[in-house]
C-alpha cells in the first residue's frame, strides 16, 4: 500500500488495469500500488475482509459493470466505510450520472477516456495528506 491510503480501481475491462499501471507508474513512480477488481462485488469483498470503517480508502470505479455496478458499489461503500472516497468513471458523461453520483456521495466524476494527470493529482493529494 502507498502511504496511509489504500487505492482501489474497479472496472470490468481487464485491459484497463494495465493502462492505469503504465500511466500511473510513469507519473507517480514504480512503487505506486493499487488493487484492481473487475466488478463492485469483488471490491466489496476485499473491503470487508481487508479494511476497517476508519481506513482511508480511495476508490475509482466504472459505473456500468456486471454483477454490481458502480452506483451500487458507491452506495454500499458509503454505508459501511466512513472514510472511503469514491470517484466514478464512465464513458457516459451525462448530467444524470453526475447528479446521481454526487447524491450518493461520489467526490468526483471522471469521464472516459480518463485524464490520468487528474487521477494522479487526486492520488498525490491523498498520499501527501
C-alpha positions as CSV (number, residue, x, y, z in Angstrom):
1,X,0.0,0.0,0.0
2,X,1.0,3.6,-0.5
3,X,1.1,5.9,2.5
4,X,-2.0,5.9,4.8
5,X,-4.4,5.3,1.9
6,X,-5.4,2.2,0.1
7,X,-6.1,2.7,-3.6
8,X,-8.6,0.6,-5.4
9,X,-9.7,0.5,-9.1
10,X,-12.8,-1.2,-10.3
11,X,-13.5,-1.7,-14.0
12,X,-14.9,-4.7,-15.9
13,X,-12.4,-4.2,-18.7
14,X,-9.2,-6.2,-17.7
15,X,-7.1,-4.1,-20.1
16,X,-7.8,-1.0,-18.0
17,X,-5.6,-2.3,-15.2
18,X,-2.5,-2.3,-17.5
19,X,-3.3,1.1,-18.8
20,X,-3.6,2.5,-15.3
21,X,-0.4,0.7,-14.2
22,X,1.5,2.2,-17.1
23,X,0.3,5.8,-16.8
24,X,0.3,6.0,-13.0
25,X,3.7,4.4,-12.6
26,X,5.1,6.9,-15.1
27,X,3.5,9.8,-13.2
28,X,3.7,8.6,-9.6
29,X,6.7,6.2,-9.7
30,X,7.2,2.4,-10.0
31,X,6.4,1.9,-6.3
32,X,2.8,3.1,-6.5
33,X,0.5,0.2,-6.0
34,X,-3.3,-0.3,-6.2
35,X,-5.7,-3.1,-6.1
36,X,-7.8,-3.9,-9.2
37,X,-11.3,-5.5,-9.3
38,X,-13.5,-6.5,-12.2
39,X,-16.7,-5.6,-10.5
40,X,-18.2,-4.0,-7.4
41,X,-18.8,-7.3,-5.7
42,X,-15.1,-8.2,-5.8
43,X,-14.3,-4.8,-4.4
44,X,-16.8,-5.0,-1.6
45,X,-15.5,-8.5,-0.6
46,X,-11.9,-7.0,-0.5
47,X,-13.1,-4.1,1.6
48,X,-15.0,-6.3,4.1
49,X,-12.0,-8.6,4.5
50,X,-9.2,-6.1,4.5
51,X,-10.4,-2.7,5.7
52,X,-12.0,-1.2,8.8
53,X,-14.6,1.5,8.7
54,X,-12.0,4.1,9.7
55,X,-9.4,3.1,7.0
56,X,-8.7,5.8,4.4
57,X,-9.6,4.2,1.0
58,X,-9.8,5.9,-2.4
59,X,-11.8,4.0,-5.0
60,X,-12.1,4.8,-8.7
61,X,-14.9,2.8,-10.1
62,X,-16.5,2.4,-13.5
63,X,-20.3,2.7,-13.4
64,X,-21.5,0.2,-16.0
65,X,-20.3,-3.2,-14.9
66,X,-21.9,-6.7,-14.5
67,X,-22.5,-8.3,-11.1
68,X,-22.5,-4.9,-9.2
69,X,-22.4,-1.6,-10.9
70,X,-20.5,1.5,-9.7
71,X,-23.6,3.3,-8.3
72,X,-24.5,0.2,-6.1
73,X,-20.8,-0.1,-5.1
74,X,-20.7,3.6,-4.1
75,X,-23.9,3.3,-2.0
76,X,-22.7,0.1,-0.3
77,X,-19.2,1.6,0.4
78,X,-20.6,4.8,1.9
79,X,-22.9,2.8,4.2
80,X,-20.1,0.6,5.6
81,X,-16.9,2.7,5.4
82,X,-16.9,6.2,6.8
83,X,-13.7,7.4,5.3
84,X,-14.0,5.9,1.8
85,X,-13.7,8.3,-1.0
86,X,-15.1,7.3,-4.4
87,X,-14.6,8.8,-7.8
88,X,-17.0,7.5,-10.5
89,X,-15.7,6.9,-14.0
90,X,-17.8,6.4,-17.2
91,X,-17.9,6.9,-20.9
92,X,-21.4,8.2,-20.4
93,X,-20.6,11.8,-19.4
94,X,-24.2,12.9,-18.6
95,X,-25.7,15.2,-16.0
96,X,-27.9,12.3,-14.8
97,X,-24.8,10.2,-14.0
98,X,-23.0,13.2,-12.4
99,X,-26.1,14.1,-10.2
100,X,-26.8,10.6,-9.1
101,X,-23.1,10.1,-8.2
102,X,-23.0,13.3,-6.3
103,X,-26.2,12.4,-4.4
104,X,-24.7,9.0,-3.5
105,X,-21.5,10.7,-2.2
106,X,-19.0,10.5,-5.0
107,X,-16.3,13.1,-4.7
108,X,-15.6,13.3,-8.5
109,X,-16.9,12.2,-11.9
110,X,-14.2,11.2,-14.3
111,X,-15.3,10.9,-18.0
112,X,-13.6,8.4,-20.2
113,X,-11.1,8.5,-21.7
114,X,-9.6,9.1,-18.3
115,X,-7.4,12.1,-17.7
116,X,-4.5,10.3,-16.0
117,X,-2.9,13.6,-14.9
118,X,-6.0,14.4,-13.0
119,X,-6.2,10.9,-11.4
120,X,-2.5,11.2,-10.4
121,X,-3.2,14.6,-8.9
122,X,-6.1,13.2,-6.9
123,X,-3.9,10.3,-5.7
124,X,-0.9,12.6,-4.9
125,X,-3.2,14.8,-2.7
126,X,-4.1,11.7,-0.6
127,X,-0.5,10.4,-0.4
128,X,0.7,13.7,0.9
129,X,-2.2,14.2,3.4
